Amino acid sequence: MKDKLAEKRNITPAKAVEIMRKNGIEIDEKKAAEVLDLMYFLAKLIVNQNFKT
């Protein structure tokens, strides 16, 4: 499943760490990768539920 989720990713874990640090959240790259996995999964789920028949 992880390979399928990695198809179209524009934000790397390093970039996520940088963005979160700017907003006062300290996180390492491993945790950032987990957060990104969840966010991409939820985004795909929402699109499928709301825009596909």
Number of C-alpha atoms within 10 A of each C-alpha: 5 7 6 7 13 11 8 8 10 8 10 13 20 14 13 19 20 17 12 14 13 10 9 8 11 11 15 14 15 12 13 20 17 11 15 17 17 13 12 15 12 12 12 12 11 12 10 11 10 8 7 7 5
